[in-house]
Amino acid sequence: MAQSTALAEAARKRGLPMAMRVFEGEGHGFRGSAARRDALAAELSFLAQIFGFTPADDLPDLEIENLPR
């Protein structure tokens, strides 16, 4: 978790678009299928917002810091 937090802080300081989600009870990698599914949906939401496309499925709202509008 310390590495993830450090990477997120570095991205913030550089003004890069970033989002970080922490999955309670998950360590390095995802062991639970729900966490894997949620992580992949969040990744797709991030990419859709960055590249401006509309995914076919409904995705969770993901707040992206430093996202140019």
CHARMM internal coordinates of N, CA and C (Angstrom, degrees):
IC EDIT
DIST 1 N 1 CA 1.4449
DIST 1 CA 1 C 1.5297
ANGL 1 N 1 CA 1 C 110.78
DIST 1 C 2 N 1.3260
ANGL 1 CA 1 C 2 N 116.94
DIHE 1 N 1 CA 1 C 2 N -32.65
DIST 2 N 2 CA 1.4597
ANGL 1 C 2 N 2 CA 120.10
DIHE 1 CA 1 C 2 N 2 CA -178.98
DIST 2 CA 2 C 1.5267
ANGL 2 N 2 CA 2 C 111.20
DIHE 1 C 2 N 2 CA 2 C -62.67
DIST 2 C 3 N 1.3333
ANGL 2 CA 2 C 3 N 117.26
DIHE 2 N 2 CA 2 C 3 N -39.53
DIST 3 N 3 CA 1.4644
ANGL 2 C 3 N 3 CA 120.03
DIHE 2 CA 2 C 3 N 3 CA 179.01
DIST 3 CA 3 C 1.5244
ANGL 3 N 3 CA 3 C 110.98
DIHE 2 C 3 N 3 CA 3 C -66.33
DIST 3 C 4 N 1.3220
ANGL 3 CA 3 C 4 N 117.10
DIHE 3 N 3 CA 3 C 4 N -41.55
DIST 4 N 4 CA 1.4688
ANGL 3 C 4 N 4 CA 120.91
DIHE 3 CA 3 C 4 N 4 CA 178.80
DIST 4 CA 4 C 1.5205
ANGL 4 N 4 CA 4 C 110.79
DIHE 3 C 4 N 4 CA 4 C -61.70
DIST 4 C 5 N 1.3144
ANGL 4 CA 4 C 5 N 115.97
DIHE 4 N 4 CA 4 C 5 N -44.00
DIST 5 N 5 CA 1.4586
ANGL 4 C 5 N 5 CA 120.64
DIHE 4 CA 4 C 5 N 5 CA 179.56
DIST 5 CA 5 C 1.5251
ANGL 5 N 5 CA 5 C 110.80
DIHE 4 C 5 N 5 CA 5 C -63.99
DIST 5 C 6 N 1.3257
ANGL 5 CA 5 C 6 N 117.15
DIHE 5 N 5 CA 5 C 6 N -41.08
DIST 6 N 6 CA 1.4677
ANGL 5 C 6 N 6 CA 120.94
DIHE 5 CA 5 C 6 N 6 CA 178.79
DIST 6 CA 6 C 1.5261
ANGL 6 N 6 CA 6 C 111.00
DIHE 5 C 6 N 6 CA 6 C -64.82
DIST 6 C 7 N 1.3292
ANGL 6 CA 6 C 7 N 117.55
DIHE 6 N 6 CA 6 C 7 N -42.01
DIST 7 N 7 CA 1.4669
ANGL 6 C 7 N 7 CA 120.83
DIHE 6 CA 6 C 7 N 7 CA 177.99
DIST 7 CA 7 C 1.5250
ANGL 7 N 7 CA 7 C 111.07
DIHE 6 C 7 N 7 CA 7 C -64.23
DIST 7 C 8 N 1.3316
ANGL 7 CA 7 C 8 N 116.68
DIHE 7 N 7 CA 7 C 8 N -42.27
DIST 8 N 8 CA 1.4635
ANGL 7 C 8 N 8 CA 120.50
DIHE 7 CA 7 C 8 N 8 CA 179.31
DIST 8 CA 8 C 1.5255
ANGL 8 N 8 CA 8 C 110.53
DIHE 7 C 8 N 8 CA 8 C -62.70
DIST 8 C 9 N 1.3210
ANGL 8 CA 8 C 9 N 116.81
DIHE 8 N 8 CA 8 C 9 N -43.04
DIST 9 N 9 CA 1.4631
ANGL 8 C 9 N 9 CA 120.33
DIHE 8 CA 8 C 9 N 9 CA 179.80
DIST 9 CA 9 C 1.5286
ANGL 9 N 9 CA 9 C 111.29
DIHE 8 C 9 N 9 CA 9 C -65.43
DIST 9 C 10 N 1.3181
ANGL 9 CA 9 C 10 N 117.55
DIHE 9 N 9 CA 9 C 10 N -39.04
DIST 10 N 10 CA 1.4687
ANGL 9 C 10 N 10 CA 121.05
DIHE 9 CA 9 C 10 N 10 CA 177.79
DIST 10 CA 10 C 1.5279
ANGL 10 N 10 CA 10 C 110.71
DIHE 9 C 10 N 10 CA 10 C -63.73
DIST 10 C 11 N 1.3291
ANGL 10 CA 10 C 11 N 117.64
DIHE 10 N 10 CA 10 C 11 N -41.23
DIST 11 N 11 CA 1.4663
ANGL 10 C 11 N 11 CA 121.33
DIHE 10 CA 10 C 11 N 11 CA 178.24
DIST 11 CA 11 C 1.5240
ANGL 11 N 11 CA 11 C 110.45
DIHE 10 C 11 N 11 CA 11 C -64.43
DIST 11 C 12 N 1.3435
ANGL 11 CA 11 C 12 N 116.53
DIHE 11 N 11 CA 11 C 12 N -42.27
DIST 12 N 12 CA 1.4669
ANGL 11 C 12 N 12 CA 120.46
DIHE 11 CA 11 C 12 N 12 CA 177.59
DIST 12 CA 12 C 1.5281
ANGL 12 N 12 CA 12 C 110.94
DIHE 11 C 12 N 12 CA 12 C -58.71
DIST 12 C 13 N 1.3228
ANGL 12 CA 12 C 13 N 115.81
DIHE 12 N 12 CA 12 C 13 N -48.32
DIST 13 N 13 CA 1.4679
ANGL 12 C 13 N 13 CA 120.66
DIHE 12 CA 12 C 13 N 13 CA -177.13
DIST 13 CA 13 C 1.5219
ANGL 13 N 13 CA 13 C 111.72
DIHE 12 C 13 N 13 CA 13 C -61.54
DIST 13 C 14 N 1.3189
ANGL 13 CA 13 C 14 N 117.11
DIHE 13 N 13 CA 13 C 14 N -30.96
DIST 14 N 14 CA 1.4661
ANGL 13 C 14 N 14 CA 121.10
DIHE 13 CA 13 C 14 N 14 CA -179.59
DIST 14 CA 14 C 1.5284
ANGL 14 N 14 CA 14 C 112.45
DIHE 13 C 14 N 14 CA 14 C -88.55
DIST 14 C 15 N 1.3356
ANGL 14 CA 14 C 15 N 116.39
DIHE 14 N 14 CA 14 C 15 N -3.41
DIST 15 N 15 CA 1.4555
ANGL 14 C 15 N 15 CA 120.07
DIHE 14 CA 14 C 15 N 15 CA 179.32
DIST 15 CA 15 C 1.5165
ANGL 15 N 15 CA 15 C 113.65
DIHE 14 C 15 N 15 CA 15 C 74.51
DIST 15 C 16 N 1.3314
ANGL 15 CA 15 C 16 N 116.78
DIHE 15 N 15 CA 15 C 16 N 22.87
DIST 16 N 16 CA 1.4654
ANGL 15 C 16 N 16 CA 120.56
DIHE 15 CA 15 C 16 N 16 CA 179.78
DIST 16 CA 16 C 1.5218
ANGL 16 N 16 CA 16 C 110.63
DIHE 15 C 16 N 16 CA 16 C -82.58
DIST 16 C 17 N 1.3268
ANGL 16 CA 16 C 17 N 117.71
DIHE 16 N 16 CA 16 C 17 N 145.08
DIST 17 N 17 CA 1.4597
ANGL 16 C 17 N 17 CA 119.36
DIHE 16 CA 16 C 17 N 17 CA 173.57
DIST 17 CA 17 C 1.5282
ANGL 17 N 17 CA 17 C 109.14
DIHE 16 C 17 N 17 CA 17 C -60.44
DIST 17 C 18 N 1.3384
ANGL 17 CA 17 C 18 N 116.10
DIHE 17 N 17 CA 17 C 18 N 129.28
DIST 18 N 18 CA 1.4579
ANGL 17 C 18 N 18 CA 119.14
DIHE 17 CA 17 C 18 N 18 CA -178.88
DIST 18 CA 18 C 1.5202
ANGL 18 N 18 CA 18 C 110.75
DIHE 17 C 18 N 18 CA 18 C -155.63
DIST 18 C 19 N 1.3093
ANGL 18 CA 18 C 19 N 113.83
DIHE 18 N 18 CA 18 C 19 N 155.91
DIST 19 N 19 CA 1.4601
ANGL 18 C 19 N 19 CA 121.92
DIHE 18 CA 18 C 19 N 19 CA 173.17
DIST 19 CA 19 C 1.5150
ANGL 19 N 19 CA 19 C 106.75
DIHE 18 C 19 N 19 CA 19 C -146.95
DIST 19 C 20 N 1.3117
ANGL 19 CA 19 C 20 N 116.24
DIHE 19 N 19 CA 19 C 20 N 146.42
DIST 20 N 20 CA 1.4611
ANGL 19 C 20 N 20 CA 120.19
DIHE 19 CA 19 C 20 N 20 CA 177.84
DIST 20 CA 20 C 1.5132
ANGL 20 N 20 CA 20 C 108.59
DIHE 19 C 20 N 20 CA 20 C -135.11
DIST 20 C 21 N 1.3097
ANGL 20 CA 20 C 21 N 115.50
DIHE 20 N 20 CA 20 C 21 N 127.93
DIST 21 N 21 CA 1.4624
ANGL 20 C 21 N 21 CA 121.42
DIHE 20 CA 20 C 21 N 21 CA 175.78
DIST 21 CA 21 C 1.5152
ANGL 21 N 21 CA 21 C 107.74
DIHE 20 C 21 N 21 CA 21 C -119.46
DIST 21 C 22 N 1.3113
ANGL 21 CA 21 C 22 N 115.60
DIHE 21 N 21 CA 21 C 22 N 134.74
DIST 22 N 22 CA 1.4590
ANGL 21 C 22 N 22 CA 121.66
DIHE 21 CA 21 C 22 N 22 CA 177.75
DIST 22 CA 22 C 1.5199
ANGL 22 N 22 CA 22 C 107.70
DIHE 21 C 22 N 22 CA 22 C -109.91
DIST 22 C 23 N 1.3184
ANGL 22 CA 22 C 23 N 115.78
DIHE 22 N 22 CA 22 C 23 N 129.42
DIST 23 N 23 CA 1.4574
ANGL 22 C 23 N 23 CA 121.59
DIHE 22 CA 22 C 23 N 23 CA 180.00
DIST 23 CA 23 C 1.5218
ANGL 23 N 23 CA 23 C 108.47
DIHE 22 C 23 N 23 CA 23 C -104.01
DIST 23 C 24 N 1.3111
ANGL 23 CA 23 C 24 N 115.23
DIHE 23 N 23 CA 23 C 24 N 110.71
DIST 24 N 24 CA 1.4559
ANGL 23 C 24 N 24 CA 121.93
DIHE 23 CA 23 C 24 N 24 CA -177.94
DIST 24 CA 24 C 1.5285
ANGL 24 N 24 CA 24 C 110.90
DIHE 23 C 24 N 24 CA 24 C -56.79
DIST 24 C 25 N 1.3164
ANGL 24 CA 24 C 25 N 115.87
DIHE 24 N 24 CA 24 C 25 N 133.35
DIST 25 N 25 CA 1.4570
ANGL 24 C 25 N 25 CA 120.73
DIHE 24 CA 24 C 25 N 25 CA 177.11
DIST 25 CA 25 C 1.5186
ANGL 25 N 25 CA 25 C 114.72
DIHE 24 C 25 N 25 CA 25 C 84.31
DIST 25 C 26 N 1.3271
ANGL 25 CA 25 C 26 N 117.07
DIHE 25 N 25 CA 25 C 26 N -2.66
DIST 26 N 26 CA 1.4671
ANGL 25 C 26 N 26 CA 120.44
DIHE 25 CA 25 C 26 N 26 CA 179.07
DIST 26 CA 26 C 1.5233
ANGL 26 N 26 CA 26 C 108.66
DIHE 25 C 26 N 26 CA 26 C -104.44
DIST 26 C 27 N 1.2969
ANGL 26 CA 26 C 27 N 115.83
DIHE 26 N 26 CA 26 C 27 N 138.01
DIST 27 N 27 CA 1.4581
ANGL 26 C 27 N 27 CA 120.35
DIHE 26 CA 26 C 27 N 27 CA 177.93
DIST 27 CA 27 C 1.5143
ANGL 27 N 27 CA 27 C 110.02
DIHE 26 C 27 N 27 CA 27 C -99.72
DIST 27 C 28 N 1.3144
ANGL 27 CA 27 C 28 N 115.26
DIHE 27 N 27 CA 27 C 28 N -138.49
DIST 28 N 28 CA 1.4689
ANGL 27 C 28 N 28 CA 121.14
DIHE 27 CA 27 C 28 N 28 CA 178.24
DIST 28 CA 28 C 1.5245
ANGL 28 N 28 CA 28 C 107.65
DIHE 27 C 28 N 28 CA 28 C -72.81
DIST 28 C 29 N 1.3130
ANGL 28 CA 28 C 29 N 116.36
DIHE 28 N 28 CA 28 C 29 N 114.20
DIST 29 N 29 CA 1.4645
ANGL 28 C 29 N 29 CA 120.24
DIHE 28 CA 28 C 29 N 29 CA -173.32
DIST 29 CA 29 C 1.5170
ANGL 29 N 29 CA 29 C 109.09
DIHE 28 C 29 N 29 CA 29 C 87.00
DIST 29 C 30 N 1.2952
ANGL 29 CA 29 C 30 N 116.08
DIHE 29 N 29 CA 29 C 30 N 166.99
DIST 30 N 30 CA 1.4615
ANGL 29 C 30 N 30 CA 120.70
DIHE 29 CA 29 C 30 N 30 CA -178.50
DIST 30 CA 30 C 1.5173
ANGL 30 N 30 CA 30 C 109.23
DIHE 29 C 30 N 30 CA 30 C -112.02
DIST 30 C 31 N 1.3096
ANGL 30 CA 30 C 31 N 115.56
DIHE 30 N 30 CA 30 C 31 N 126.85
DIST 31 N 31 CA 1.4565
ANGL 30 C 31 N 31 CA 120.11
DIHE 30 CA 30 C 31 N 31 CA 179.85
DIST 31 CA 31 C 1.5281
ANGL 31 N 31 CA 31 C 112.18
DIHE 30 C 31 N 31 CA 31 C -97.81
DIST 31 C 32 N 1.3070
ANGL 31 CA 31 C 32 N 116.38
DIHE 31 N 31 CA 31 C 32 N -32.29
DIST 32 N 32 CA 1.4552
ANGL 31 C 32 N 32 CA 120.08
DIHE 31 CA 31 C 32 N 32 CA -178.75
DIST 32 CA 32 C 1.5197
ANGL 32 N 32 CA 32 C 111.87
DIHE 31 C 32 N 32 CA 32 C -86.49
DIST 32 C 33 N 1.3279
ANGL 32 CA 32 C 33 N 115.90
DIHE 32 N 32 CA 32 C 33 N 141.36
DIST 33 N 33 CA 1.4677
ANGL 32 C 33 N 33 CA 119.20
DIHE 32 CA 32 C 33 N 33 CA -178.48
DIST 33 CA 33 C 1.5292
ANGL 33 N 33 CA 33 C 111.51
DIHE 32 C 33 N 33 CA 33 C -65.28
DIST 33 C 34 N 1.3331
ANGL 33 CA 33 C 34 N 117.66
DIHE 33 N 33 CA 33 C 34 N -33.71
DIST 34 N 34 CA 1.4670
ANGL 33 C 34 N 34 CA 120.05
DIHE 33 CA 33 C 34 N 34 CA 179.41
DIST 34 CA 34 C 1.5295
ANGL 34 N 34 CA 34 C 110.51
DIHE 33 C 34 N 34 CA 34 C -65.16
DIST 34 C 35 N 1.3211
ANGL 34 CA 34 C 35 N 117.15
DIHE 34 N 34 CA 34 C 35 N -40.63
DIST 35 N 35 CA 1.4668
ANGL 34 C 35 N 35 CA 120.56
DIHE 34 CA 34 C 35 N 35 CA 178.91
DIST 35 CA 35 C 1.5230
ANGL 35 N 35 CA 35 C 110.50
DIHE 34 C 35 N 35 CA 35 C -65.98
DIST 35 C 36 N 1.3260
ANGL 35 CA 35 C 36 N 117.39
DIHE 35 N 35 CA 35 C 36 N -40.46
DIST 36 N 36 CA 1.4692
ANGL 35 C 36 N 36 CA 120.25
DIHE 35 CA 35 C 36 N 36 CA 178.04
DIST 36 CA 36 C 1.5172
ANGL 36 N 36 CA 36 C 111.02
DIHE 35 C 36 N 36 CA 36 C -62.49
DIST 36 C 37 N 1.3216
ANGL 36 CA 36 C 37 N 115.72
DIHE 36 N 36 CA 36 C 37 N -45.35
DIST 37 N 37 CA 1.4662
ANGL 36 C 37 N 37 CA 120.97
DIHE 36 CA 36 C 37 N 37 CA -179.43
DIST 37 CA 37 C 1.5326
ANGL 37 N 37 CA 37 C 110.24
DIHE 36 C 37 N 37 CA 37 C -62.69
DIST 37 C 38 N 1.3348
ANGL 37 CA 37 C 38 N 116.78
DIHE 37 N 37 CA 37 C 38 N -45.27
DIST 38 N 38 CA 1.4661
ANGL 37 C 38 N 38 CA 120.82
DIHE 37 CA 37 C 38 N 38 CA -179.78
DIST 38 CA 38 C 1.5259
ANGL 38 N 38 CA 38 C 111.66
DIHE 37 C 38 N 38 CA 38 C -65.26
DIST 38 C 39 N 1.3340
ANGL 38 CA 38 C 39 N 116.98
DIHE 38 N 38 CA 38 C 39 N -38.69
DIST 39 N 39 CA 1.4668
ANGL 38 C 39 N 39 CA 120.50
DIHE 38 CA 38 C 39 N 39 CA 179.32
DIST 39 CA 39 C 1.5226
ANGL 39 N 39 CA 39 C 110.76
DIHE 38 C 39 N 39 CA 39 C -65.65
DIST 39 C 40 N 1.3201
ANGL 39 CA 39 C 40 N 117.22
DIHE 39 N 39 CA 39 C 40 N -43.34
DIST 40 N 40 CA 1.4669
ANGL 39 C 40 N 40 CA 120.22
DIHE 39 CA 39 C 40 N 40 CA 179.41
DIST 40 CA 40 C 1.5264
ANGL 40 N 40 CA 40 C 111.47
DIHE 39 C 40 N 40 CA 40 C -65.73
DIST 40 C 41 N 1.3295
ANGL 40 CA 40 C 41 N 117.17
DIHE 40 N 40 CA 40 C 41 N -39.19
DIST 41 N 41 CA 1.4672
ANGL 40 C 41 N 41 CA 120.34
DIHE 40 CA 40 C 41 N 41 CA 177.52
DIST 41 CA 41 C 1.5284
ANGL 41 N 41 CA 41 C 110.30
DIHE 40 C 41 N 41 CA 41 C -64.47
DIST 41 C 42 N 1.3325
ANGL 41 CA 41 C 42 N 116.93
DIHE 41 N 41 CA 41 C 42 N -39.96
DIST 42 N 42 CA 1.4662
ANGL 41 C 42 N 42 CA 120.39
DIHE 41 CA 41 C 42 N 42 CA 178.19
DIST 42 CA 42 C 1.5283
ANGL 42 N 42 CA 42 C 110.73
DIHE 41 C 42 N 42 CA 42 C -65.73
DIST 42 C 43 N 1.3316
ANGL 42 CA 42 C 43 N 116.98
DIHE 42 N 42 CA 42 C 43 N -40.05
DIST 43 N 43 CA 1.4688
ANGL 42 C 43 N 43 CA 120.29
DIHE 42 CA 42 C 43 N 43 CA 177.76
DIST 43 CA 43 C 1.5265
ANGL 43 N 43 CA 43 C 110.95
DIHE 42 C 43 N 43 CA 43 C -62.16
DIST 43 C 44 N 1.3224
ANGL 43 CA 43 C 44 N 116.62
DIHE 43 N 43 CA 43 C 44 N -43.20
DIST 44 N 44 CA 1.4618
ANGL 43 C 44 N 44 CA 119.86
DIHE 43 CA 43 C 44 N 44 CA 179.07
DIST 44 CA 44 C 1.5257
ANGL 44 N 44 CA 44 C 110.70
DIHE 43 C 44 N 44 CA 44 C -65.32
DIST 44 C 45 N 1.3314
ANGL 44 CA 44 C 45 N 117.13
DIHE 44 N 44 CA 44 C 45 N -39.83
DIST 45 N 45 CA 1.4599
ANGL 44 C 45 N 45 CA 120.97
DIHE 44 CA 44 C 45 N 45 CA 176.84
DIST 45 CA 45 C 1.5273
ANGL 45 N 45 CA 45 C 110.56
DIHE 44 C 45 N 45 CA 45 C -61.25
DIST 45 C 46 N 1.3257
ANGL 45 CA 45 C 46 N 116.83
DIHE 45 N 45 CA 45 C 46 N -42.88
DIST 46 N 46 CA 1.4658
ANGL 45 C 46 N 46 CA 121.65
DIHE 45 CA 45 C 46 N 46 CA 178.11
DIST 46 CA 46 C 1.5236
ANGL 46 N 46 CA 46 C 110.54
DIHE 45 C 46 N 46 CA 46 C -59.70
DIST 46 C 47 N 1.3220
ANGL 46 CA 46 C 47 N 116.54
DIHE 46 N 46 CA 46 C 47 N -50.66
DIST 47 N 47 CA 1.4661
ANGL 46 C 47 N 47 CA 120.73
DIHE 46 CA 46 C 47 N 47 CA -178.81
DIST 47 CA 47 C 1.5274
ANGL 47 N 47 CA 47 C 111.73
DIHE 46 C 47 N 47 CA 47 C -62.93
DIST 47 C 48 N 1.3327
ANGL 47 CA 47 C 48 N 116.90
DIHE 47 N 47 CA 47 C 48 N -39.72
DIST 48 N 48 CA 1.4662
ANGL 47 C 48 N 48 CA 120.22
DIHE 47 CA 47 C 48 N 48 CA 179.27
DIST 48 CA 48 C 1.5243
ANGL 48 N 48 CA 48 C 110.91
DIHE 47 C 48 N 48 CA 48 C -62.13
DIST 48 C 49 N 1.3279
ANGL 48 CA 48 C 49 N 116.37
DIHE 48 N 48 CA 48 C 49 N -41.85
DIST 49 N 49 CA 1.4635
ANGL 48 C 49 N 49 CA 119.58
DIHE 48 CA 48 C 49 N 49 CA 179.64
DIST 49 CA 49 C 1.5295
ANGL 49 N 49 CA 49 C 111.86
DIHE 48 C 49 N 49 CA 49 C -70.05
DIST 49 C 50 N 1.3143
ANGL 49 CA 49 C 50 N 117.22
DIHE 49 N 49 CA 49 C 50 N -38.99
DIST 50 N 50 CA 1.4668
ANGL 49 C 50 N 50 CA 121.26
DIHE 49 CA 49 C 50 N 50 CA -179.30
DIST 50 CA 50 C 1.5301
ANGL 50 N 50 CA 50 C 111.02
DIHE 49 C 50 N 50 CA 50 C -67.59
DIST 50 C 51 N 1.3354
ANGL 50 CA 50 C 51 N 116.04
DIHE 50 N 50 CA 50 C 51 N -46.26
DIST 51 N 51 CA 1.4640
ANGL 50 C 51 N 51 CA 120.31
DIHE 50 CA 50 C 51 N 51 CA -174.40
DIST 51 CA 51 C 1.5205
ANGL 51 N 51 CA 51 C 113.80
DIHE 50 C 51 N 51 CA 51 C -95.77
DIST 51 C 52 N 1.3355
ANGL 51 CA 51 C 52 N 117.71
DIHE 51 N 51 CA 51 C 52 N -3.53
DIST 52 N 52 CA 1.4536
ANGL 51 C 52 N 52 CA 121.56
DIHE 51 CA 51 C 52 N 52 CA 172.85
DIST 52 CA 52 C 1.5129
ANGL 52 N 52 CA 52 C 115.90
DIHE 51 C 52 N 52 CA 52 C 73.18
DIST 52 C 53 N 1.3210
ANGL 52 CA 52 C 53 N 117.46
DIHE 52 N 52 CA 52 C 53 N 36.91
DIST 53 N 53 CA 1.4627
ANGL 52 C 53 N 53 CA 118.98
DIHE 52 CA 52 C 53 N 53 CA 175.21
DIST 53 CA 53 C 1.5217
ANGL 53 N 53 CA 53 C 109.98
DIHE 52 C 53 N 53 CA 53 C -114.65
DIST 53 C 54 N 1.3230
ANGL 53 CA 53 C 54 N 115.67
DIHE 53 N 53 CA 53 C 54 N 160.42
DIST 54 N 54 CA 1.4564
ANGL 53 C 54 N 54 CA 121.75
DIHE 53 CA 53 C 54 N 54 CA 179.81
DIST 54 CA 54 C 1.5209
ANGL 54 N 54 CA 54 C 109.28
DIHE 53 C 54 N 54 CA 54 C -104.29
DIST 54 C 55 N 1.3209
ANGL 54 CA 54 C 55 N 117.68
DIHE 54 N 54 CA 54 C 55 N 114.33
DIST 55 N 55 CA 1.4611
ANGL 54 C 55 N 55 CA 120.26
DIHE 54 CA 54 C 55 N 55 CA 178.53
DIST 55 CA 55 C 1.5230
ANGL 55 N 55 CA 55 C 111.03
DIHE 54 C 55 N 55 CA 55 C -67.67
DIST 55 C 56 N 1.3109
ANGL 55 CA 55 C 56 N 116.04
DIHE 55 N 55 CA 55 C 56 N 155.28
DIST 56 N 56 CA 1.4603
ANGL 55 C 56 N 56 CA 121.12
DIHE 55 CA 55 C 56 N 56 CA -179.70
DIST 56 CA 56 C 1.5262
ANGL 56 N 56 CA 56 C 111.45
DIHE 55 C 56 N 56 CA 56 C -69.69
DIST 56 C 57 N 1.3214
ANGL 56 CA 56 C 57 N 117.49
DIHE 56 N 56 CA 56 C 57 N -31.96
DIST 57 N 57 CA 1.4658
ANGL 56 C 57 N 57 CA 121.40
DIHE 56 CA 56 C 57 N 57 CA -177.26
DIST 57 CA 57 C 1.5204
ANGL 57 N 57 CA 57 C 110.84
DIHE 56 C 57 N 57 CA 57 C -98.91
DIST 57 C 58 N 1.3311
ANGL 57 CA 57 C 58 N 115.18
DIHE 57 N 57 CA 57 C 58 N 157.01
DIST 58 N 58 CA 1.4586
ANGL 57 C 58 N 58 CA 120.05
DIHE 57 CA 57 C 58 N 58 CA 172.04
DIST 58 CA 58 C 1.5240
ANGL 58 N 58 CA 58 C 107.99
DIHE 57 C 58 N 58 CA 58 C -71.73
DIST 58 C 59 N 1.3165
ANGL 58 CA 58 C 59 N 115.60
DIHE 58 N 58 CA 58 C 59 N 135.53
DIST 59 N 59 CA 1.4556
ANGL 58 C 59 N 59 CA 120.76
DIHE 58 CA 58 C 59 N 59 CA -178.71
DIST 59 CA 59 C 1.5192
ANGL 59 N 59 CA 59 C 110.06
DIHE 58 C 59 N 59 CA 59 C -122.50
DIST 59 C 60 N 1.3233
ANGL 59 CA 59 C 60 N 116.54
DIHE 59 N 59 CA 59 C 60 N 158.43
DIST 60 N 60 CA 1.4637
ANGL 59 C 60 N 60 CA 118.92
DIHE 59 CA 59 C 60 N 60 CA 177.35
DIST 60 CA 60 C 1.5238
ANGL 60 N 60 CA 60 C 110.33
DIHE 59 C 60 N 60 CA 60 C -67.92
DIST 60 C 61 N 1.3278
ANGL 60 CA 60 C 61 N 114.95
DIHE 60 N 60 CA 60 C 61 N 151.65
DIST 61 N 61 CA 1.4600
ANGL 60 C 61 N 61 CA 119.36
DIHE 60 CA 60 C 61 N 61 CA 174.47
DIST 61 CA 61 C 1.5220
ANGL 61 N 61 CA 61 C 108.11
DIHE 60 C 61 N 61 CA 61 C -67.63
DIST 61 C 62 N 1.2942
ANGL 61 CA 61 C 62 N 116.06
DIHE 61 N 61 CA 61 C 62 N 131.35
DIST 62 N 62 CA 1.4600
ANGL 61 C 62 N 62 CA 121.42
DIHE 61 CA 61 C 62 N 62 CA 178.65
DIST 62 CA 62 C 1.5153
ANGL 62 N 62 CA 62 C 107.32
DIHE 61 C 62 N 62 CA 62 C -127.55
DIST 62 C 63 N 1.3112
ANGL 62 CA 62 C 63 N 116.12
DIHE 62 N 62 CA 62 C 63 N 118.03
DIST 63 N 63 CA 1.4594
ANGL 62 C 63 N 63 CA 120.29
DIHE 62 CA 62 C 63 N 63 CA 178.78
DIST 63 CA 63 C 1.5222
ANGL 63 N 63 CA 63 C 108.67
DIHE 62 C 63 N 63 CA 63 C -81.48
DIST 63 C 64 N 1.3235
ANGL 63 CA 63 C 64 N 115.61
DIHE 63 N 63 CA 63 C 64 N 121.74
DIST 64 N 64 CA 1.4594
ANGL 63 C 64 N 64 CA 121.51
DIHE 63 CA 63 C 64 N 64 CA 179.19
DIST 64 CA 64 C 1.5202
ANGL 64 N 64 CA 64 C 108.11
DIHE 63 C 64 N 64 CA 64 C -106.80
DIST 64 C 65 N 1.3090
ANGL 64 CA 64 C 65 N 115.56
DIHE 64 N 64 CA 64 C 65 N 121.68
DIST 65 N 65 CA 1.4573
ANGL 64 C 65 N 65 CA 120.66
DIHE 64 CA 64 C 65 N 65 CA 176.83
DIST 65 CA 65 C 1.5266
ANGL 65 N 65 CA 65 C 109.26
DIHE 64 C 65 N 65 CA 65 C -76.68
DIST 65 C 66 N 1.3087
ANGL 65 CA 65 C 66 N 115.93
DIHE 65 N 65 CA 65 C 66 N 147.09
DIST 66 N 66 CA 1.4721
ANGL 65 C 66 N 66 CA 123.24
DIHE 65 CA 65 C 66 N 66 CA 176.69
DIST 66 CA 66 C 1.5247
ANGL 66 N 66 CA 66 C 113.56
DIHE 65 C 66 N 66 CA 66 C 61.97
DIST 66 C 67 N 1.3094
ANGL 66 CA 66 C 67 N 117.24
DIHE 66 N 66 CA 66 C 67 N 28.18
DIST 67 N 67 CA 1.4645
ANGL 66 C 67 N 67 CA 120.58
DIHE 66 CA 66 C 67 N 67 CA 179.04
DIST 67 CA 67 C 1.5223
ANGL 67 N 67 CA 67 C 108.95
DIHE 66 C 67 N 67 CA 67 C -83.71
DIST 67 C 68 N 1.3325
ANGL 67 CA 67 C 68 N 117.88
DIHE 67 N 67 CA 67 C 68 N 116.50
DIST 68 N 68 CA 1.4667
ANGL 67 C 68 N 68 CA 119.40
DIHE 67 CA 67 C 68 N 68 CA 177.64
DIST 68 CA 68 C 1.5304
ANGL 68 N 68 CA 68 C 110.12
DIHE 67 C 68 N 68 CA 68 C -63.38
DIST 68 C 69 N 1.2947
ANGL 68 CA 68 C 69 N 116.24
DIHE 68 N 68 CA 68 C 69 N 137.43
DIST 69 N 69 CA 1.4768
ANGL 68 C 69 N 69 CA 120.50
DIHE 68 CA 68 C 69 N 69 CA 179.67
DIST 69 CA 69 C 1.4942
ANGL 69 N 69 CA 69 C 109.62
DIHE 68 C 69 N 69 CA 69 C -108.46
END
COOR INIT
IC SEED 1 N 1 CA 1 C
IC BUILD
